Amino acid sequence: MSVRVLLADDQALVRTGFRLILEREPGVEVVGEAADGKQAVALAQELRPDVTLMDIRMPLLDGLAATRILAGPDVANPLRVLVVTTFDLDELVHEALRSGACGFLLKDAGPRLLVEAVHAAANGESLVSPSITTRLLAQFSEQGRARPAVPALTQREIDVTMAVARGRTNAEISKELMISLSTVKSHLTAVQRKITARNRTEVAVWAWESGLVR
C-alpha cells in the first residue's frame, strides 16, 4: 500500500517541490495540501495520512501548535508528523519533539533524505537531519530539570535504547547487536511500555534526559 502524505506549508512553491519529489517515489502518494496551520489540522484529521510534512512558520496556526493538536502527549490516536523547516534553531527542534513530532528535517536536506524521512515516519521510526541530531538530543541532558527515574530495563533493552538515542534505525541496531529485526522491535516495544513513550523519538529524548546516554 502507498504511504499517504499530507503537505503543510504556506509557500506554494515548496509544496509543489515536495509533491514532485515524493510522487516520483514508488509507493508514495500525496493526498492533500494545506497552506496554513488550521487547514493542516482539519485536513489531517479528515484524511488521516500516514505522514504529515509540517512547516513551522505558517499563518493562522503555527506548525508547532498544529503538531501538538495532531500528535501531542494528550492525543488519543496521534498522527505521525514530520516537521520540515528552514530554521535550524535548537529551541524549535526541542519544542517540535515535545509536541509529538516523529522527526525534524531541514528543507535543504535534499530529495533523498526527504524520501527516507517519510518512509521512516510511516514505519514508526524517526529521522532528524544528521547535522543536528546528536547536538539537539544531547541538550536534553543539560537543561537542569529533575531527571526521570530509570525503570528496570534489561541489559538488551538498555542497548537498544542507547542505539535509538544515537539515531540508529532498527536494521542498524539488528546488525550492531547481532539480533533479529523482530527482536529489536520486541525490545523497543517493551521499553516504550516501561517508560510510557509512544514512539522511538520519545525513547531517544528520554534516554538523554535520564542520563542513560551522554
N, C-alpha and C positions, 0 to 999 in steps of 0.2 A: 504494500500500500504506500501511496505517496505521503511524504512529510508535508503537512499543510501549514503554510506560513502566512502570518499577517504582518504587513509593513506599517509602522507608525513613525512618521517623520513629517515635519511641517514643510520640508523642501521637496517639491515635485521632482526635481532632477535627481535627488538622492533616491527617492522611492523608485523612479524609473531605472536608475542604475542597479539597485539591488534586485529589482524584478528581472532585468536582463541577465544578471549573473546567476540568479537562482533558477530561473526557468530553463537555462541551458543544462542544468544538472538533472540527470535522470532520477526520477523518484522524488522530486521536489515540486510542489505546486503552490503558487501564491494565490491565496483565496480572498484577499482583500487589502485595501489601503486606507490609512487614516491620516488626516492632516493636522490633527490636534489631539490632546490627551483625552478629552471627553469622548470623542469619536472612537479613539483606540479602545477605551474601556467598553463602550457599547458594542462595537464590532467583535471584540474578543469574547465577550460574554454571550453574544449571539452565535458566533461561528465556532467557538471552542477550538481554535487552531492548535496544532501540535507545538508550535513555537511562535511567539510574537517578538519581532525585532522592534525595540522601543528606543526612540531617541530621548534624550533628557530634556533639552530645551524646546518646549512646544507651547503654543498658546492654549488658553482656557484651563488646561490642567497639565502640569509638567510631568515628564516621564517617570520620575521617582514616585510621585503621588499615584499615578496610574498603575505603576508596578505594585505598590502596596495594596491597591484595591484588587488587583488580579492575582497576586501571589504572596501577599503579606502573611505574617505569622498567624493571623486570626482567620484566614480564608480557609473554608472547609475543603474545597476542591480546587486547589491552586493551579493556575496555568503556568506553563514554562515561558518565562520572559527573559530574553537575551537583550541586555542594554547595549546599544551601539551609539557611540558618540565621538565627537571631535575633541572632547575635553579630557585630557589626561591629568585629572586632579584627584588626589587620594581621597579627599572627603566625599567626592561624588561616588567613587567606587565603593567606599565603605557604606554609604547610605544605600546604594543600589543593592549590595549584597544583603544588607539588613532588611531591605524592603522585600526580599524574596527572589531577586533576580538569580537565575541559574548560571549566568555568565556575564562577562563585560568585555566588549570588543571595541577597539578604536576603528573609526571609519577608514583610516589609511592602512589598515592591516592587510588589505589585499583580497582579491576574489577567493583564492583557495582557502584562506583562513576563515573567511565568512562562511563558506560552504561547510567546512569542518565544524565550525561552531554551531551551525544549525543542526547538523546531524548529531553532534554531541548532546545538545539540549534535548532533541527528540528522543534520544536513547537514555535520558535520565542522567547523563554525565554533565560536565561543565567545562567551559573553556574561557580563560581570561587571557587577554593579549599577553604574549610572552614577555613583552617589555616591561610589564608592570606586575606580573603575578606574585613573585616572592616578595618584592618590595612592599606591596599592598598588604598581603596577608601577615607579614612579619609585624606590621604596625599594630595589628590587633593585640599582640602580646606586650605592647609598650604603652597602652593607653591609660594605665593606672587604675583600672577597675578591679574590683574583687574578682579573683579567678574562680571559675566554676569548679565544683568538686568533680574529681575524676572517678567515674563509676568503675566497677570491677570488670575491666576488659581483659580478655585472654591475650597472650603474647601475640598470637596471629592477628587478632583484631587490632591491636596496637600497631603492628607492622603495616596493616592495610590502611589504617587511619593516617599514619605518618606519610605513606605514599600518596594518598589522596590530597593531603595538605600541601604536598610538593608539586601538585598538578599532574600526577600520573593518571593515565587512563586505565580502565580495567584490564585491557590487553597488556599494557606495560607492566602493571602490577603482577599479573599472572606470570609473565616472563621473568621478572625480577625475583619473585618469591618462589618460583617453580611450583605453582599450584594451578589448578584448573580455573578457567574463567567462571564456572559455576560456583566454585569455592570462594573466589573473590567476592562475587555477588552475595553469597550467603553471609560472609563475614561483614560486608558492608551493611547489609540489612540488619544484622544483629547490633552493630554499632549504632546505627540510626535509631533503633528501638531503645537502646540503653541510654543514649544521650538526648533523646527526644528531638532528633533532627529529621527534617523532611526530605533532604536531598544531600548530595555529596558536597555542594558548596557550603551548606551549614556545617557539615562534618569538618571541612577544612578550616572554617572560621573558628569552630570550637577547639580544634587541635592547637591553633595558635594562641587563642585566648587562655586555654587551660595550662599552657606552658609545655604541652606534650612535645611540640616542635619548636625549636629555637633557631 
